Each structure stands twice: as structure tokens, then as C-alpha cells.
Amino acid sequence: MPAPLSIIIPTLNAAADLPLCLESLMPGLESGLIREVIVSDGFSEDETAAIAEASGATFLASAKGRGRQLVAGAEAARGDWFLFLHADTALSREWAERVADHIRDRPGKAGVFRLKYRSDDKGARWLETRANRRARWLGLPYGDQGLLISRKLYDQVGGYPDVRLMEDVMIVRAVGKDNLTFLDADARTSAVKYEREGWRKRAWKNAWILARFLLGTSPDRLAEDYT
């Protein structure tokens, strides 16, 4: 029986972060969980393609736009399960065991990881607590937390929308809070934007964009304001 999991990573000029992301996938390769890793790229101008190909990943050139790249990656995937993962996120070593347990025990549900930031700043701990609490209370995890979902459920909810922003929010809302499980492993994501702009400033900026989306502002309009 083929390994069940296709990992799909959208990239755009991700050479600085992609090696750590790919390295963190090793436990899944060692355990026979991963069938393939697909790097769905929006025509990067750095060494992203070379890094992906050197790792043995399938490199897929797609039109720019994370929603579109995620859709393209899913269309190319062969596994019965998908794990969508941002290129600037690295998983903690126990991730593969937790994913295997989920696939075996909760096949009808999607899963996300616990959010952590790769920073020693106290602002990172503040934001992690806030973000993980929000994710559980509202069923609205960040895209940085990854998304584990069966092909069957992915197709049932219509997959990722082809939008410029908020594709992560849209798909987890379609999945529904009751069909979302929080896995006991960490998604350790980059803190560069927060350290550059300030933890609280960046957090409130993101919260305001989410609020505008929930109030009806289009993803295209929000994308123009998001950097």
C-alpha cells in the first residue's frame, strides 16, 4: 500500500526558510508516512527551485498566488491525505507520530498543529498563547499551523479557493470547528515580520484584516493592504 501523505508547500522566493521546513519532514520519511513532497512555486527568482529539487521534492511551477498554488499542489498530489504547510514553518519531531495517529483514529476530521514562533522574545510567547486560544475557541487557526486533511474531506468542502488572501480562513470555515482537531505537535514558524514591525503592532494589524474579512471585505481588496 502506498504511503498516505502528500505534503504541499506553496513557495515564493523561499530559499531562506525552505531548507529548515524540508529538514523537519524527515521523521515522516523515516516512518514511511510521506508519499511525496510537492513544492508549488509562484515563479521564484531565488534558489527555491534548486533547493526543492535537491531534496527530492516535486517542483511544480504555478501561477503566483498562494491560494492558486495550493490548488495546483492538491491537483497534482497522489496521496489519500494532504498536509498543506507554509515554507517558513518547521514541524517539531513528533509531528509524524501525531499525524499517523490522526489518520488512523480520526479519518473524518482535519487537523492543525500548535503554533510556535522561532523567537525568544516574550512577545512570541504572548502571541502564541493568544493565537492558540483563538484557534480553539473559534475554530480559526492560522495558516502557519498547517492543515492536515483527507482528500475526501478536501473535495467535500471544495478545496482551497483561488484567492489572493484569506484562503486559509476560508477553508477551515468550510471544514467547520467540529471537524477540526488540534494535534499535539508544534508548527514553528518564522518571526521575522513580527520582530521587524513589533509583536503587538503586527498582531493587531493581522486581527484587523481578519475582522474586515469576516465583515465582508473581499480577499482581493485585503491583499492590496497586506504586506
N, C-alpha and C positions, 0 to 999 in steps of 0.2 A: 504494500500500500504506500503511495507517495506521501511524503511529509505534508502536513496540512496547511502550513502557514506561508502566505506570501506577504512580505514586508514591502511597503510602498513609501518611498521617501521623495517628496517634492523638493526640488532644489533650484536656486538661482544664485550663482556666484557664492557657493557654499564651501569653497575649498578650505577655509579656516576651521570650520566646525565638522565637516563630514567625516574625517578620519576617526574622531572620537566616537561619533554616532555609530559608525560601522564596527569599530572595535568592540563596542558594548553589546553587539549582537552575537558575539562568539558563543555564549552559553547555549543559544538556540541552535547554532550549527553543531556544537558538540553533542547535544542531546537528540539530534535528528528531527527537531521540530520544524526547522525552516526548509521550505521547498525552494524558495528563490527570494532574492532581494532586488527590487526594481527601483532604480533612481530615475524619477520622472522630471526631466530638466526643462527649464524655460529659456534655453539658449544662453547658458552661462558664458562669460568671457574670461573666466579664470581656469584653474586646473580641476574643476569639478569632474569633468568627463574622465580625465586621466585617472583620478583617484578612484572613481566608481569602477572603472574597467579593471584597474589593477587589483581591486578587492575581489573581483569575480562577480560583481553585481551586473545585472542587466541595465544598460544605459538606454533610456528612452527619451528622444528629443520630442518635446511637446510645445505647443503654443504657450507663451508666457501667461501666468495667472495661476495661483495655487489651486483654486477650485478646478480649473480645466486640467491641470497637471495631475491632480488626484483622480479625476475621472479617467484620464488616459491610462494611468497606472493600474487602476482597477480593471479596465477593459483588457489590458494585456496580461493580467495575473491569471495563474492556473490553479492556485490553492483553493481549498474549501473555506479557508479563513483568511481575512485580511488584517494586517496591522499597519495602520497609517501612522507615520512618525515624522516629526519635523527634523530637518537636518542638523539643527543646533541643539538637539536633545540626545542625551546618552542615558541608557537604562541601567539601573542597578543590577548586580549579577543574578539576583534571584528571580528576575523577570521571567525567564523561560519556564521555570517550575510553576510559577503562578499562572502563566498563560496556558500551560498544558493542563493544569487543574481546572481552569475555567472552561476550556474546550470540552473536557470530559464531563464536568459536573453541571455546567450552565449553558448548554448549547443554544438556548433561545434568547440569551441576553448578550448585550455588548459590554465591553469593559474598558476602563481607563485607569491610568496609573496615578499614584500620589505625586503631586507637584513639588519639586525642589528646585532651588536655584543654585548654580555653581558660583557661589559667593559666600564670603564670611561676614558680610555686612549684616548688622542687626536688622536693617530694612528688609533683607531677604527673608528672615525668619518671620517678620511681621506679615509680609505679603503672602508667604506660603500658607500661614495659618488662615488668613482671610480668604485666599483663593480656594483652598481645600474645603473650608466650611461652606462657602458659597456653592461650590460644585455639588456637595452632598445635599444641602438644603433645597437648592433649586433644580438640581439635575443639569447644571450648565458648567461642565468642566472646560478648561482652556484647551485649545488645540494642541498646546505644548504637552498635554498629558497623554497624547497618543489616543488612538481609537482602535480597539480590537473588536472585530465584528465578523460574523459568518457571512459568507457570500449570499446565503439565503435571506438573512435579515437585511443585508445591504440592499439587495434587489427589492425586497418588500417595501422599504422606506424610500426607494427611488434614488439611492446613492447620493453622492455629493452633488450639490448644484453647481453649475458653471457660472460662478460669480467671482468678483474681484476681492471680496472681503466677506467675512461672517459665514463662510462655508462650514466652519466647524460648529458654530452655534446652530445653524440650520439643520445639520444632520442629527445632532444629539436631541434637538427638539422633536424631530421626526421619530427618532428611536423611542423617546419618552423616558421620564425619570424611573418608572417602574421596571424598565427593561435595561437599566444601566447598573453595572456592578463596578465597585472601586477595588482594584487589585492591590494587594499588599506588596508593592514594589515601587521604586521611585523612578520618575521621569525627571532627570537632572538637566535643566535647560539653561541656556546662556543668559547671563545677567547683564550683558553689555549695554543694552539700551537703558536699563534701569540705573546702572552705575553712571552712565553718561548724563542722563537727564534728571536723576533723583528718583528715589524709590516711590515716594508718595505722589510726586508730580506725574510720573508715568502711569502709576496705578489709577489715579483719578482720571487721567486722560482716556485710558482704556475703558474705564467704567462708564464714562460719559458717551463714548462711541457705542458701547453696548446698549445703553439706555436709549439713545437715539434710534438704534436699530429696532429695539423692542417697541418703540413708539411709532415705527412705520417708515423711517428714513431708508431709502434704497441702499443696497450694498455698494452700488457704483458711486453714489454720492459720498458715502462714508469713506470709500477708498481714496477719494481725492483729498480727504482731510487727514488720512492716516499715513504716518511715516515711521 
